Amino acid sequence: MNKTNRYRGDNIKVRIPLSPLPVSQETKNVKVQNLAHLAQFKVYAPGGETTEEQMRTTMVKLHTTGNRWYVSYYSTNHKGERVRKREYGQINREKDLQKRMELLLELHAKVFKSVSEGREYNQQLIPQSQTIYKCITAMINEKEAYLKPTSFMALEKNMRKFKEWLLMTSIETKHPSEITKINLLNYRNWLLQSGISNRSVNNAFEEVRCLFNYLMKTREDLVLKNPCINISDLPSRSESHVAFTDDEAEAISKYLKEHNTWLLFYIKFIAYCFFRNNEARNIQIKHLDIPNKKILLTANSSKVNRRITKLIPDIFMEEFKTRDFSQYPKDYYVFGLNDKPGPTPVNKQYFTLRFAKVKKHFGLSSLHTLYGFRHTFVSQLVRSGKPWHEIMALTGHTTMTSFQKYARSIMALPEKDLSDGFTVKM
């Protein structure tokens, strides 16, 4: 039987195990002082000062006899039933027993205060005027200052869906702590009924998960736990960008030399220098170091958020020699409007829409994208026997494992016929 020491302080029971978790006399003294402090609270409820009997029904207890320590109390639900509540906080993350006890007593004080005022603990912590709708708006306004434009557009789009659903279901005035797992499952079902793919649903739902993580990190007084926990992603299949065959790449190159050399120039940045679409679109004249065969990729443009210097291979250098970029201001973008450098870069869909006409001409699928040229030329380097570590330096992969996964995904590593290994022939 687990023996315990009991300390009493105005209807508050504290149970501290003597074994197997030892507690020093100093910790016991801190605990007794804390209880004496709690006894001084003036107890009020919405209807006025509480009676002694009401105080007993809202008693807050400490629990330290099990593996997980917590504070418990009773509250009344919407049906008038008394329901036991447990608050764990961050107590059980602490391994040091002295510090754990201090955290437990701190949580006990907060819970006791809220219960004695006639409120549930998680409702006490936040102003009731703070609604989930307002929290979304505040988060969007804050993140606009530091997110990249494409990331912010995705965030704003998905949060707009969530706000639409909140308004439609009339729960936009709920406090963030009142949003339940059931609410979020209903939201996900609503997304599914709109006809979008499972992958799009997962992306939209991930933004909601990030919203609550954001509130937990930046506003600890608003949300104590993420209601999205244990809600798994829906199964989905994603098709990757398809690499072009050598014949397809040569045919497209020949076609563009006759019909659109500016689009071909853009594609060469992706094929020869392994730029991503957005990276190539944001190159400025000042980033070109043609004499030294280098192109600077800034942290703002780079997907990995750091400055990278890309090599201009000899096969691509001739293109720069025929184009005189020195006549333009340094802050001009290489791919400006009207097929020449300009003060404003082309938008994200500019070259995509132009390439759509090329795909239609050759009867290519929707999976054949501009980014596919990056896969195509990586595949060619692998098949030609170039050392993998040299290719990795061009693509930006930092580990062999990640590069092998990438190479397999673009089918740069075809299956090998191992017929000579079979000893039985059917």
N, C-alpha and C positions, 0 to 999 in steps of 0.2 A: 504493500500500500504506500502510496506516495505521501510522505509527511510534508506538511507545509507550515510556515509561520503565517499568522493572520494579523493584519493591521486594520483597524477600523477608524474611519473619519467621517462622521455624519452620514451614515448609510452607504458608504462606499467601501467595498471589500477589495482588498488587495491580496492575491495569492502568489507567493513566491516560493518556488521549490527549493528545498534544502539539498536535494539530490535528484538528478545527476548534475544540475546546473548551479554551481555555487555562486552566491551573491555576497559581496563584501559588506561589512558593517557600514562603510561609508555610503554605499548605494542605498542601504536600508534607511539611513538617516535622511538622504535626499528624498526618498520616497515619502517618508513621514512628513517632512517639511512641505512637500508638494500637496499632500492630502490636507494638511492644516491650511494651506493657501486656498485650496478649492473650497474648504468649508466656509470661507469668508464671502463667497459669491452671494450677491443678492439675487434671488431666483424670481424671474418674471416669466409669464406666459402671455399669449395674445389676449386672454381674458382678464389679466391682472396677476397679482401675486399668487403663487401656487400654495397649496396646503401641504402639510407634512405627508399626507397620504399620497398626494399626486407626486411628491418628490420620490417616494419609494417606487412608484410604478415606472418612473423614468430613470431608475438607477443605472449607472454606467459601471461596468466591471472590467477589470484587467484579467487577462488570461495568459499565464506563463508556464502552465504545467505540460503543454505539448511541444511538439517540434516547431510549431508556428505560433508566435505570440500575437495577440490581437486585443482589441477593445470591443465589448459588446454592449448593446442597449436595445430597448424595445421602442417601436414607434407604431402608430396607428395608420393603416392603409385606407384607401378610398372606400372600402367595405366596412370600416369600423373595426377591423380585426387587428389584434396586437401581433406585430411581426418582429421577430428578432433580427437585428442588424449586426453585422460584424465589420469592423474597420481594421485593415492590416497596415495601411500606409506603406512606408519603406522600411519598416522595422526589421523584418526577417532577412533583409540583405546585409545587415550588420552582423559580423561574426563575433566582435568583441562584446561580451555580455554586459559589461559596465555601460558601454555606449548604447547597446540595445535597450537597456532598461531606461536610460535617459530619453531615448526616442519614444519609448512606450508611454512614459509619463507625460511627455510633451503632447503626444496624440490624445492621451486620456484627458488632459486639460482642455484641449480644443473640443473634443466630443462632448465632455461634461458641460462646457459652456453653451454649446449649441442646443443640447437636449434640455438643459435647464431653462432655456429661452423658448422652448416649445417648437423647435425646428429640428429637422434631420440634419446630420452633420454636413453632407455634401451640398445641401441647400444653403446652409449657413455661410459657406465659404465664399460664395459669389453674389454680387449684386443681382437681384432678380430682374433688373432692367437690362441686363446683358443677355441678349437673345442669341440663338444659333445663327440667325440671319445676319445680325450685326457683326458677329465674330467672323463670318465668311468675308464680309465686306472689308473689315479691318485687316484680315490676313492678305487679301488681294492687294490692297493699297500699300501694304508694307513690302510685299515681295516684288511689286512692280519696280522698286528702286534698284534691286540687285539681280533679278533673274534675267537671263538672256531673252530676247524678244520671242524666239520660237517657244521656249519653255513657258514664258508668261502667257502666250496665246493659248497653249494647251491647258494651263491651269485655269485661266479665265473661262474657257469653253466648258470644261468639266464642272467647274463650280457654278456656272450659269444653269446647268442641268439640275444640279442639286438644289439650288435656290428655287427653281421652277417647281420641283417636286414638293419642297417645303411649303410653298404657297398653295399648291394644289390640294395638299392634305391638311392645310390650316394648322401646321405645327411650327411655323416660322418664328413664333413668339416663345417657343420653349427655350429653357435654359440649356446650354450645351451638356450639362450633366444629366439632363432628363432625356436625352436622345438615347434610345435603347438599341440593343442588337436586333430586336424585332423590327424596329423602325427602319434600320439600315437594310435588312433583308427585303423588306417591302420596297425600298428604293431600288434595290438591285433587280427585283422582279419587274418593276416598272420600266427600267432600262431595257430589259429583255423583251418586254411586250412592244417596245418601240421599233423592234425589228433590226437593231444593230447587232453586230457579231459579238461572240463571247469575248473576243480579245478587246474590242472597244468597251464592252461593259467592264472588264477587268481594269482597263486604263482609267475609266471614269471613277470607278469605285476606289482605286488606289489613291486618287486625289482626296477623297473623303477620309481615307485612313491617314493620309499625311496631314490633313486639317487637324484631326484630334491629336496627333503626335506633336504638331506645332503648338497647339494650345497647352499641352502638358509641359512642354519645354519652356515656353515663354510666359505662360500664365498659369502657374501652379494653383492659383486660387480659383480657377474656373473648372478644370477637369481633373479628376483623380485617376481615371483609367480610360483606356481607349475602348469604346464599345465595338470596334471592328475586330478585336482579338478573336481568334479562332474561327473567323469567317474566311474560308479558303477561296482561292480564285476558281473561276469556272474553267473547265477544260477547253483548251483552244488550240488551233493549229495555225501557225503563221508561215506563210510562204516567203522565202527570202528572194532577194534580187537575183535574177538568173544571169549567169555569165554568157556572153555571146560566143559563138563558135568562131574560129579563125576566118572562115568564109564569110560569115555575117559581118564581122568587124571590118574586113577588107571592102565588102560591098557598100557598107554604110559610109566608110571613109571616102570611097570613090564618088559616091552620090553627093556627099556634102561639099566636096571640092568643086563641084559644078553648081550647086544650088545654095549652099550656106556655109561659107568659110568661117564666119564668126562663131557659129555653133560648133564647128569642128575644132576651132581654137580652144573653146571652153572645154570640150571633151578631152583634149590632150592634157589639160591640167589634171583631170581625173585619172586618165589612163597612164600617163608617164610620171607624174609627180605624186599620184595617189592621194589627191585632195578629195575631201568630201564636198558635196554640192554647195553647202553653205559656206565652207571655207574658201572655195574658189571664188564664189560670188563677192566676197568681202575683201579681196586683195586690192591694195592701193598701189599707186605708182612708187611710193616711197618704200614699199616692201620688196621691190625688185632690185636685186644686186646682180645685174646681168654680167658684168666683167668677171665676177667670182662664181657665177653659175649658181646663185642661191636665191631663194624666196623666203621671206620671213612670214611666219604664221603667228599672229599675236594671240595672247591668252583669251582675248574677247571673242576671237573667231574660232579658236581651236576647240574641238570637242572635249579634249582632256584638260582644258582650262590652264594651259601653260604655253609659254613661247616655244615655238619649234622652227628650226631652219630646214627647209626642204631643198634638196639638190635638183638642179635643172640638168637632166641627162643630155648627152650630146645629140641624141636623136630628136630632141625637142629644141635645142639651141638655135637651129636655123630659123625657126618661127620668130624668135625674138629679134634676130638680126634683120629680118625683113620688115619688122614693125618698129617705128621710131617712137618710143614712149617718152623720150626726153623733151618733146615739144609740149607735154602736158604738165600742169601743176602737180606737185608731189602728193597733194592730198586727194587727187582724183582717183576714182575707182577704175580698175582695169576694165571691168565689165559694166560700163555705164549704158545709158539709153542710146538709141540710134546706132547701135553697133560700133561704138567707139568709147574711149574712156570719158568719164564725166563726174560731176560732183556728187551724184546720187547713184548707188548701185541698183541694178535691175532687181525686181522682186523675186521671191522664191519660185514662182511658177513660170517665170519668163522663158527659161530654156526648156523647162519641162513641156510646156505647151508647144514649143517649136519642135521638140523631138517627137511629140505625139504624131505629127504629120509624117515624120520619117518612119515611125513604126507602122503606121497605116499603109505606107507605100510598100513596105517589105512584108506586111502581114505578120508582124511580131505580136506576142502576147502582152498583157498588161504587166507581167512580171519582168519584162525587158525594160529596164530603166537606165537613166544616165549613170547611176551608181554601179550598174552592172559592168561598166567598162573598167572600173577598178578591179572587180573580181576577175575579169577577162585577162588583164595583163599580169595580175599576180599569178594566175593559173599558168600563163605562158612562161613566166620565170621559173616556177616550180618544175614544170615539165622539161624545161631546157637544162635542168640540173644545177642551177645556180645555188650556192650555199644558202641554207635557210637563214642563218644569222644575218646575212647581208640583205636578204629580202625583208626580214623583220625590221631592220634599220630604216627601210623605206616606208613600210606600212605603219610603223609606230607601235607594234606589239612588243611588250616588255618581257614576256616569258614564252618559252618554247611550247608549253602546254596550251596557252591561249592561241598561239599561231597555228598549232596543229589542228585545234578545233575549228579555227577560221578556214584553214585550207580544206578540211574535209567538207565544211558547209558549202563551199563554192565548187565542190567536186574537182578540186585540183589534184586529188589523189585517187585516181581510178583503181578499181579492184584489179588484182593481178590473178591471172589464170594459174592455178596450182594443180593442174591435172596430173603432172608428173609425180605428185605426192600420194596419189591414191594407189593402194596395193591391190584393190579388188576392182575389177571391171565388170559391170553388169551387162 
